[in-house]
Amino acid sequence: MANSDLTGKQLGEFKLLRPLGSGGMADVYLAEQTTLQRYVAVKVMKPSLMAHSGLDMVARFKQEAMMAAGLNHPNIVQVYTIGEDQGLHYIAQEFVEGKNLATLLKGRGKPDVGSALHVIRQVAMALKASGQAGIVHRDIKPENIMVTKKGEVKVADFGLAQLGQSGTERKGVTMGTPLYMSPEQISGRELDPRSDVYSFGITAYQLLCGETAFKGNTAVDIVMQHLKNPPPPLKTKNPDLPDVLCRLVHRMMAKRRTLRYQSAGEVLEDVKLLITAFKQGRSLDLVRLPRLEQLDRLARLAQSSPGQGADAAVDKAEMLLGPDVVLETVESAPEIAIDQEESEELPGAKPQVLHASRMRAWDLLDSLPPVPKKKRASQGADIDLTPAVDVTFQLLIFFMITASFSLQKAFDVPPAKTAEGISMNVQVEMPDAGVRVEVDRDNVVYVGDRKAQTFKEILDLLTAEKSANSSVNDLDLILDPDSTHEMRVTVIDAATQAGFLRVKNKIQEL
């Protein structure tokens, strides 16, 4: 055993079992927490750093623990405790059984669109949580994104994180990994969560095409491209990608912060719309992304009036490297994970931790949660009635409303009167001449006594009904008040593709 190998050593309540990896600041070990009999990952700061940087490095090491410890989120690697024993400083954190994104890309290549959206969504959720806490990660890259064997995605390594204006960094010193650094990070400017959005965009670019956005022989070559050059169009790197997804990623990578997504939460809003359409089998290029469209309009406006206003001054400042800027690169974070093939029974701990089911290669979409239902107005919630649909769907809705008015007019009759001349209200029921389809409060669709939930299932059932009743052109759509607008539009779209010419809808409790 080498002198630097701490395998078998006891640090506080943690027994180091074997090395997992090594980074620029710390060595990482799989450890058993003896008091709770569970596996954890323990990061031990390299003693050599103490001799070189002393208390400054210890403060940075502790800062990582303090940053991550304040973030309790399922998509962020959880920090348990920080400690010092026998002159060694360590952080005990959640042990993630899986692989980092860089390893997955190298071993399996780029994922399919569904799996990529799954990863992007979960990273966006993590960065939304850190951004809302006022924390800028500053080192988002594939090595710091872990994917478990169950398809869960977790952001790790807050070693470079910055909380507000902490003042702990030396002026003019740029920290980060050059391949993924934002322009403002390179130029030593004050950072906010938009910097993480840029790095996230560079990471998503690599996820979707298998290549980094910028390449160079030296760190300076790469950072100058971040400052001056647009990345090669993502569509040319992977022609199979939907155009709208390419636009979304390029907007994340905008060099001007004002033309970028302003937070990971905004990215998440648009990504959720794409995931909904993907699960319904709809074309992603037909999905309207409100945030993206707004940013594209701002970008066109900026291009039409270059060099005007305060933004021009910001642009100029962001495109220049100050003479006193020192670029410090940071080694890739260690992979705090363990492969199934390398797993061993570890004494004194719960073995079932290492027996999670193996995740199929990039088959991650199955773990997506169902599309959330919108709340009713009676619950006091704000309802977004703008459909995320294409022009065809909007036309269908228009004709459906027009047809309903015509139908109402056709059945308007004078109120009946008794022999004494007293008026009586008469309600005329909508005739059920077409194929009856019901959508209940749980968004389960019933075509007769057969039920469906996905677009394909609905389309198959309606196509079969149309084939069996070729002369029937009407579809009677009965909607529960709690059913969502998205599911109603999905049924209408499926009915149109199945060959039904008219859709008559009625809302009633089911």
C-alpha positions in Angstrom: 0.0 0.0 0.0 1.4 3.4 -1.0 2.1 6.0 1.7 -0.6 8.2 0.2 -3.2 5.5 0.3 -5.4 5.8 3.4 -7.3 2.6 2.9 -8.2 1.1 6.3 -7.7 4.3 8.1 -10.4 5.5 10.6 -11.3 9.2 10.4 -13.8 10.0 13.1 -16.8 7.6 12.5 -15.7 6.8 9.0 -13.6 3.8 8.0 -12.0 4.2 4.6 -12.5 1.1 2.6 -10.9 1.8 -0.8 -10.1 4.7 -3.2 -12.8 5.9 -5.6 -10.9 8.7 -7.4 -8.7 11.7 -7.0 -9.0 15.4 -7.9 -6.9 18.5 -7.7 -7.9 19.2 -4.1 -8.8 15.9 -2.5 -8.7 12.1 -2.7 -12.0 10.3 -2.5 -12.7 7.1 -0.7 -15.6 4.7 -0.3 -16.1 4.6 3.5 -18.4 2.9 6.0 -20.1 5.2 8.5 -19.8 2.9 11.5 -22.5 4.5 13.6 -25.2 4.2 10.9 -23.8 1.3 9.0 -24.0 2.9 5.6 -21.7 3.7 2.7 -20.6 7.2 2.2 -18.0 9.0 0.0 -15.3 10.7 2.0 -13.2 13.4 0.4 -9.9 13.9 2.2 -7.9 17.0 1.4 -4.4 16.3 0.1 -1.9 17.0 2.9 0.5 18.5 0.3 -1.9 21.4 -0.3 -1.6 22.3 3.4 2.1 22.9 3.0 1.6 24.9 -0.2 -1.5 27.0 0.5 -2.1 26.4 4.2 -5.3 28.0 5.7 -6.5 29.4 2.4 -6.9 25.9 0.9 -8.6 24.6 4.1 -11.0 27.5 4.0 -11.9 26.7 0.3 -12.3 23.0 1.2 -14.6 23.9 4.1 -16.5 26.3 1.8 -17.5 23.4 -0.4 -19.1 21.6 2.5 -20.9 24.7 3.7 -22.3 25.4 0.3 -23.6 21.9 -0.5 -24.8 21.3 3.1 -27.3 24.1 2.8 -28.8 22.5 -0.3 -31.2 19.7 0.4 -32.4 18.6 -3.0 -32.7 15.1 -4.6 -30.7 16.2 -7.6 -27.7 17.5 -5.6 -25.2 15.2 -3.9 -25.9 15.6 -0.2 -23.1 16.6 2.2 -23.4 14.9 5.6 -20.6 16.4 7.7 -17.2 18.0 7.7 -14.4 17.0 10.1 -10.7 16.9 11.0 -8.8 13.9 12.5 -5.1 13.2 12.8 -4.3 16.4 10.9 -6.5 15.4 7.9 -9.5 17.5 6.8 -12.4 15.6 5.3 -15.9 15.9 4.0 -18.4 13.0 4.2 -21.1 13.0 1.6 -23.7 10.9 -0.2 -22.2 7.9 -2.0 -23.7 7.9 -5.5 -23.6 4.5 -7.2 -23.3 5.2 -10.9 -21.1 7.1 -13.3 -20.5 10.7 -14.2 -21.7 12.1 -17.4 -18.3 12.3 -19.0 -17.7 8.6 -18.4 -21.1 7.7 -19.9 -20.5 9.9 -23.0 -17.1 8.3 -23.5 -18.3 4.7 -23.0 -21.8 4.8 -24.6 -21.7 7.9 -26.9 -24.4 10.5 -27.1 -27.9 9.5 -25.8 -31.2 9.6 -27.6 -33.3 12.8 -27.4 -35.6 11.4 -24.6 -32.7 10.4 -22.4 -30.9 13.7 -23.0 -34.1 15.7 -22.0 -34.3 13.6 -18.9 -30.7 14.5 -17.9 -31.1 18.2 -18.8 -34.3 18.4 -16.8 -32.8 17.1 -13.6 -29.7 19.2 -13.9 -31.9 22.2 -14.4 -33.8 21.3 -11.2 -30.6 21.2 -9.2 -29.3 24.5 -10.6 -32.7 26.1 -10.0 -32.4 25.1 -6.3 -28.8 26.4 -6.0 -29.7 29.6 -7.8 -32.6 30.3 -5.6 -30.3 29.8 -2.6 -28.0 32.5 -4.1 -25.3 30.0 -4.9 -23.3 30.0 -8.2 -21.6 26.6 -8.7 -19.0 27.9 -11.2 -17.9 24.4 -12.3 -20.8 22.8 -14.1 -19.4 20.1 -16.5 -20.0 16.5 -17.3 -17.5 15.3 -14.7 -19.6 16.9 -11.9 -22.9 15.4 -13.1 -23.6 11.9 -11.7 -26.1 9.4 -13.2 -27.1 6.5 -11.0 -28.1 3.1 -12.2 -31.7 4.0 -11.7 -31.4 7.0 -14.0 -31.3 9.7 -11.2 -29.1 12.7 -12.0 -27.2 14.5 -9.2 -24.9 17.6 -9.4 -21.7 17.2 -7.4 -18.7 19.2 -6.3 -19.5 22.6 -5.0 -15.7 23.2 -4.4 -15.7 26.4 -6.5 -19.2 27.6 -5.4 -19.7 31.2 -4.6 -22.3 32.5 -2.3 -23.2 36.1 -3.2 -20.2 38.4 -2.9 -18.2 36.3 -0.4 -15.0 38.1 -1.0 -12.9 35.0 -0.5 -11.4 35.0 -3.9 -8.3 36.9 -5.0 -9.2 39.8 -7.3 -8.6 39.1 -10.9 -8.3 35.3 -10.4 -10.6 33.2 -12.6 -11.5 29.7 -11.2 -13.1 27.0 -13.2 -12.6 24.5 -16.1 -11.8 26.3 -19.4 -13.9 24.1 -21.6 -17.1 25.1 -19.7 -16.4 28.6 -18.3 -18.7 31.5 -19.1 -17.4 34.7 -20.7 -18.0 36.7 -17.5 -16.2 34.0 -15.5 -13.2 34.2 -17.8 -13.0 37.9 -17.6 -13.2 38.0 -13.8 -16.5 39.8 -13.6 -19.1 39.4 -10.8 -21.0 36.2 -11.3 -24.7 35.3 -10.9 -26.7 32.1 -11.7 -26.6 33.0 -15.4 -23.0 31.9 -15.4 -24.1 28.4 -14.5 -26.7 28.5 -17.2 -23.9 29.2 -19.8 -21.8 26.3 -18.5 -24.9 24.1 -18.4 -25.5 25.0 -22.0 -22.0 24.0 -23.0 -22.5 20.7 -21.1 -25.9 20.1 -22.8 -24.2 20.8 -26.2 -21.7 18.0 -25.5 -24.4 15.7 -24.3 -26.4 16.1 -27.5 -23.6 15.8 -30.0 -20.8 14.1 -28.2 -18.3 17.0 -28.7 -17.4 20.0 -26.7 -18.5 23.4 -28.2 -14.9 24.7 -28.3 -11.5 23.0 -28.8 -8.0 24.2 -28.6 -4.4 23.3 -27.8 -4.1 25.5 -24.8 -6.5 26.9 -22.1 -6.0 30.4 -23.5 -7.1 29.2 -27.0 -10.3 27.8 -25.5 -11.2 30.7 -23.3 -10.7 33.2 -26.2 -13.2 31.2 -28.2 -15.7 31.5 -25.3 -15.2 35.3 -25.5 -15.3 35.8 -29.2 -16.5 32.9 -31.3 -20.0 31.5 -31.6 -20.1 27.7 -31.1 -20.6 25.6 -34.3 -24.3 25.0 -34.9 -25.4 22.1 -32.9 -27.6 20.9 -35.8 -24.6 20.4 -38.0 -23.0 18.2 -35.3 -26.1 16.1 -34.9 -28.6 16.5 -37.7 -31.2 14.2 -36.0 -31.8 16.8 -33.3 -35.0 18.8 -33.3 -34.4 22.4 -34.3 -36.1 23.8 -31.2 -33.8 21.8 -28.9 -30.8 23.2 -30.8 -32.1 26.7 -30.4 -32.7 26.2 -26.7 -29.1 25.1 -26.1 -27.6 27.9 -28.2 -29.7 30.4 -26.2 -28.3 29.0 -23.0 -24.8 29.7 -24.5 -25.4 33.3 -25.5 -22.4 35.4 -24.7 -24.4 38.4 -23.6 -26.0 37.5 -20.3 -29.1 39.6 -21.1 -29.8 37.4 -24.1 -29.4 34.1 -22.2 -31.9 32.2 -20.1 -31.9 34.3 -16.9 -32.0 31.2 -14.6 -32.1 27.5 -14.6 -35.7 27.7 -13.6 -36.5 29.4 -17.0 -34.7 26.6 -18.8 -36.7 24.1 -16.8 -40.0 25.6 -17.9 -39.2 25.2 -21.6 -37.6 21.7 -21.2 -40.8 20.5 -19.4 -42.9 21.5 -22.4 -40.6 19.5 -24.7 -40.7 16.5 -22.4 -44.5 16.6 -22.4 -44.6 16.7 -26.2 -42.1 13.9 -26.4 -44.1 11.6 -24.1 -47.2 12.3 -26.2 -45.4 11.3 -29.4 -45.7 14.8 -30.8 -43.1 16.6 -32.9 -40.9 18.8 -30.7 -40.5 21.3 -33.5 -44.2 22.1 -33.2 -44.0 23.0 -29.6 -44.0 26.7 -28.6 -41.5 27.6 -26.0 -42.5 31.0 -24.5 -39.2 31.8 -22.8 -37.2 30.9 -25.9 -39.3 32.9 -28.2 -39.1 35.9 -25.9 -35.3 35.7 -25.8 -35.1 35.2 -29.6 -37.1 38.4 -30.1 -34.6 40.3 -27.8 -31.7 38.9 -29.7 -33.2 40.1 -33.0 -33.8 43.5 -31.5 -30.2 43.6 -30.3 -28.9 42.7 -33.7 -31.0 45.4 -35.4 -29.5 48.1 -33.1 -25.9 47.2 -32.4 -23.6 49.5 -30.3 -26.5 51.3 -28.6 -27.2 51.8 -24.9 -25.7 50.2 -21.8 -25.7 46.7 -23.2 -23.0 47.8 -25.7 -20.8 48.8 -22.8 -21.4 45.6 -21.0 -20.6 43.7 -24.2 -17.3 45.5 -24.6 -16.3 44.9 -21.0 -17.3 41.2 -21.2 -15.3 40.7 -24.4 -12.0 41.9 -22.9 -9.5 40.1 -20.7 -8.0 42.4 -18.1 -4.2 42.4 -18.0 -4.1 41.2 -14.4 -6.4 38.2 -14.9 -4.8 34.9 -14.0 -6.4 31.8 -15.4 -6.3 28.9 -12.9 -7.5 25.6 -14.3 -9.0 22.9 -12.0 -8.6 19.2 -12.6 -11.7 17.2 -13.4 -13.6 16.1 -10.3 -13.2 12.5 -9.3 -15.9 10.1 -10.2 -17.6 9.5 -6.8 -19.2 6.3 -8.0 -18.7 2.6 -8.3 -19.4 0.3 -11.3 -21.6 -2.7 -10.9 -19.0 -5.0 -12.4 -16.4 -3.8 -9.8 -18.7 -4.1 -6.8 -17.6 -6.2 -3.9 -19.2 -7.3 -0.7 -17.9 -4.9 1.9 -17.7 -6.1 5.5 -19.6 -4.5 8.3 -22.0 -2.6 6.1 -25.4 -3.1 4.5 -24.7 -5.0 1.2 -27.9 -4.2 -0.5 -26.6 -0.7 -1.2 -24.4 -2.1 -4.0 -27.1 -4.2 -5.6 -29.2 -1.6 -7.4 -30.6 -2.7 -10.7 -28.4 -2.0 -13.7 -29.6 0.9 -15.8 -29.9 0.2 -19.5 -27.7 2.3 -21.8 -29.2 5.8 -21.9 -32.7 4.3 -21.4 -33.7 6.9 -18.8 -37.1 8.3 -19.9 -39.1 5.6 -18.1 -38.4 7.3 -14.8 -39.9 10.6 -15.8 -42.8 11.6 -13.6 -46.3 12.0 -15.1 -47.3 15.3 -16.5 -48.6 17.4 -13.5 -52.3 18.3 -13.5 -53.2 22.0 -13.3 -55.3 23.2 -10.4 -58.8 24.4 -10.8 -59.7 28.0 -10.5 -61.8 27.3 -7.4 -58.5 26.4 -5.6 -57.3 30.0 -6.0 -54.4 29.1 -8.3 -53.4 31.0 -11.4 -54.2 29.1 -14.5 -52.1 29.3 -17.7 -54.6 28.9 -20.5 -52.1 29.5 -23.3 -51.8 26.1 -25.0 -48.3 24.9 -25.9 -49.5 23.7 -29.3 -48.8 24.4 -32.9 -51.0 26.4 -35.3 -52.8 23.3 -36.4 -54.1 22.7 -32.9 -55.1 26.3 -32.5 -57.1 26.1 -35.7 -58.8 22.9 -34.4 -59.7 24.7 -31.2 -61.1 27.6 -33.2 -63.3 25.4 -35.4 -64.4 23.4 -32.3 -65.6 26.6 -30.6 -67.3 27.8 -33.8 -69.1 24.4 -34.1 -70.3 24.6 -30.5 -71.9 28.0 -31.2 -73.6 26.7 -34.3 -74.8 23.6 -32.5 -76.2 25.8 -29.7 -78.0 28.0 -32.2 -79.5 25.0 -34.0 -81.1 23.7 -30.8 -82.3 27.1 -29.5 -86.1 26.7 -29.2 -88.7 29.0 -27.7 -89.5 28.2 -24.0 -92.5 26.0 -23.7 -95.6 27.3 -21.9 -98.2 25.6 -19.7 -101.9 25.9 -20.4 -102.0 28.9 -18.0 -99.3 30.6 -20.1 -96.5 30.1 -17.6 -93.1 29.6 -19.3 -91.1 26.4 -18.7 -87.3 26.1 -19.2 -86.5 23.3 -21.6 -83.0 21.8 -21.9 -82.1 20.1 -25.1 -79.4 17.4 -24.7 -76.6 17.1 -27.2 -77.4 14.1 -29.4 -74.9 11.2 -29.0 -74.7 10.3 -32.7 -70.9 9.9 -32.9 -68.2 7.8 -31.2 -68.2 8.6 -27.4 -64.9 9.4 -25.7 -64.6 10.3 -22.1 -61.7 12.0 -20.2 -61.9 11.6 -16.5 -60.3 13.8 -13.7 -57.2 11.6 -13.7 -56.7 12.2 -17.5 -57.6 8.6 -18.3 -59.3 8.5 -21.7 -62.1 6.0 -22.3 -63.1 5.0 -25.8 -66.1 2.8 -25.0 -64.9 0.6 -22.2 -61.3 0.6 -23.3 -58.9 3.1 -21.7 -55.8 4.9 -22.8 -53.4 7.6 -21.6 -50.7 8.1 -24.2 -51.2 9.8 -27.6 -50.4 6.5 -29.4 -52.9 4.5 -27.3 -55.6 7.0 -27.9 -54.9 7.2 -31.6 -54.9 3.4 -32.0 -58.3 3.1 -30.3 -59.8 5.9 -32.3 -58.4 4.5 -35.5 -60.0 1.1 -34.7 -63.4 2.8 -34.0 -63.2 4.7 -37.3 -62.4 1.6 -39.2 -65.4 -0.2 -37.6 -67.7 2.7 -38.2 -66.5 4.3 -41.4 -69.7 6.3 -41.9 -69.4 8.0 -38.5 -67.6 11.3 -38.7 -68.5 12.8 -35.3 -66.7 12.3 -32.0 -68.6 13.1 -28.8 -66.0 14.2 -26.3 -67.1 14.2 -22.6 -64.7 16.0 -20.4 -64.4 16.0 -16.6 -63.9 19.6 -15.2 -60.6 18.4 -13.6 -59.1 17.1 -16.8 -56.2 19.1 -18.2 -56.2 21.3 -21.2 -53.2 19.3 -22.6 -55.0 16.0 -22.5 -58.1 17.6 -24.2 -55.9 18.9 -27.1 -54.2 15.5 -27.3 -57.5 13.7 -27.8 -58.6 16.3 -30.4 -55.3 15.8 -32.3 -55.7 12.0 -32.2 -59.3 12.2 -33.4 -58.2 14.4 -36.4 -55.5 11.9 -37.3 -57.9 9.0 -37.0 -60.2 10.6 -39.6 -63.0 12.2 -37.5 -64.3 15.4 -39.1 -66.1 16.9 -36.1 -65.4 16.9 -32.4 -68.3 17.9 -30.1 -67.4 18.4 -26.5 -69.3 18.7 -23.3 -68.0 19.1 -19.7 -69.6 17.2 -17.0 -68.6 15.3 -13.8 -67.4 11.8 -14.5 
